[in-house]
Amino acid sequence: MTRMQTRRLIVRLAQLLAAAVVTQFAQAAPVTAARIIAADKEPQNWLAHGRTYGEQRYSPLAQINEANVGQLGLAWSYATGTTRGLQATPIVVDGRLYATGVWSVVYALDARTGKQLWRYDPDVPRAWGRYACCDAVNRGVALWGDALFVGTLDGRLVSLDAKTGQKRWEVNTIDRTKPYTITGAPRVVKGKVLIGNGGGEYGVRGYFSAYDARTGKLAWRFYTVPGNPKDGFETPELEKAAKTWNGEWWLGGGGGTVWDSMAYDPELDTLYVGTGNGSPWARAIRSPGGGDNLFLSSILALDPDNGELKWHYQVTPADNWDYTATQHIVLADLHFDGKPRKVLMQAPKNGFFYVLDRVSGELLAADKYIPATWASHVDLQTGRPVETADGDWSHETRLIIPAPFGGHNWHPMAYNPNTGLVYIPAMQPMGIYTPSREYLTTGKFTRREMFWNPGVDWNEYTKSIYGLLQQFQGSLPPDRGYLKAWDPVARRTRWEIEHPAFWNGGLLTTAGNLLFQGTGDGRFVAYAADTGRTLWSVPTMVGIVAPPVTYAIDGEQYVAVLAGYGGAGAVTGGDPRTMASGKYLNDGHILAFKLGGNAAMPRIAERNQDIPEPPAIEAAAAQVENGKYAYTANCMVCHGALAVSGGVTPDLRRLSSERHSIFKQIVYDGVIHTAGMPRMADLVSEQDVHDIQAYLVQRAREDRAAGQKVAPARKP
Ligand code: CA
């Protein structure tokens, strides 16, 4: 045989093998509404994002339980070949596992072996990463019939053949001249694919859309904030909402983006959606003259057939702090005050745990799950928070708990009906809020187009960080991260565990009295769901933010989770000394465990912690000072405060001499945009680029001199 013939034969054999693998799964029945509604009848599968439409992330599987969880071992691992955040909830059906990763890539694996069946790359332009506040992440696919749906970072919704990964249709869901992104998982309700988007910090107007699952045709769209009244209002609700806004809010988009949570109650035929923060954060700039700014930071109850609003509850009226209500929504039936109630539960960023009657929208409870300082309490009569003087940063810089990271971010909670507890990946970050000096002195605010624009003062912010560093002798008070077990009926924390890192993984709870969580410091842990006792733990060396799932094949139960640190708390803030990604390379993996599993855990290499000698850059002190401010305003959101990276994006103190030699071409001209570093010439001047580089050189010198390989980072 010639070499060519041999190659052809090998290709043909590979094709036959692939076909055999496909045949093995050919019996897979289509996923229908009836199947998702009756998900408890097939606990071996994980059919929808939160397993059920109520999104409790509770599994009835109990083969792995508190008595035997100590025998859990790795069944298989799959290397994604990525080094940024992995946040997806895998969907598992009839032996196949579907997950998404960095840049919205979709993976289909044999759930028993981890063998790749296919991989789909939507080819997201890497420069689009500039519009993503919080890493190039994706939280998963939805499955309906025999089709998968994925939202891409650059705003497309794509339908794939679940068997082959072949594209069926693709629609653009956004105005492509605006910095929208999609990171959330679609949901499918009654044949319609629901998808929102992000971009609140970049000056966009929030909405979410419903597309026909078969054709990709737009069925309806719900805008969460009114547009320019001159253009007319899309719905009567928006006409009413416009009365809660002032000034020319539409110039900054308004925000209210729907970037994560949705849940559905098939009995009530009601869809629940959480909306995002105001754009910009500063309400004085966004809506001068006040107003609640509906429907920012709200929970919306809608008719899934047409998107008509049934009721709404605004968790943070007149949001001023980036307090989104896009956090996980859990539906449950509880005995509340002695009465059976159909409730909706949420721990939004603002630090209060809410219980609402999901039939009427009536507020039943709102209690602090972390010591939030912006409000004293929520008045249950009016349903409104009572703000404190400490939370008002309209005239001076304030330190406020929680920071924009929130008391809880997107990382899913879990509710266990046996323990009656809601488990929260909770945080206690302190935020520095600095009012815009320009706005205070001139009444104007200069918006940067297509970029991070929260309406704070970056110079003041930078000064505050350096002031705090001095006050605390070079080490800032740490942000804190917890696993909290919240009793929604008793309205209090039952137990809590503090983690080393503040930014940790989402949750899974099971009928085996288990609670699973991955941590930012690189462990995967099983706790007793009732007491919080640690029962089992394995070092992963890679930080985990994704929520685990569980499934079974031929009666054998598995627990799977994506390991890959990322998201806002990893790229912008946090202390790298507490994060696995600060010490090890952030090599992405999908890990699956089973009882008696004996596969070897992936080997993760240690990161080189050296800071190389930087080149000499001629710069006056004033230029370095300018570089410091320009860095904070333009670079920090991805590369970390004080130029200290959490390991997910490059640490700019450690730039090679080769990178330094083309620094201007990188930042100003975008010569490495395909690697994810976009062109910034519209935001910074050539002088700024020079000064930023001089600041980075100074930071490298400082930390080399201090022998401090990793300095504590700080967040907005
Ligand atoms: Ca936000």
Residues whose N, C-alpha, C, O or C-beta is under 5 A from the ligand:
A	BS01	CA	G200 N277 D322
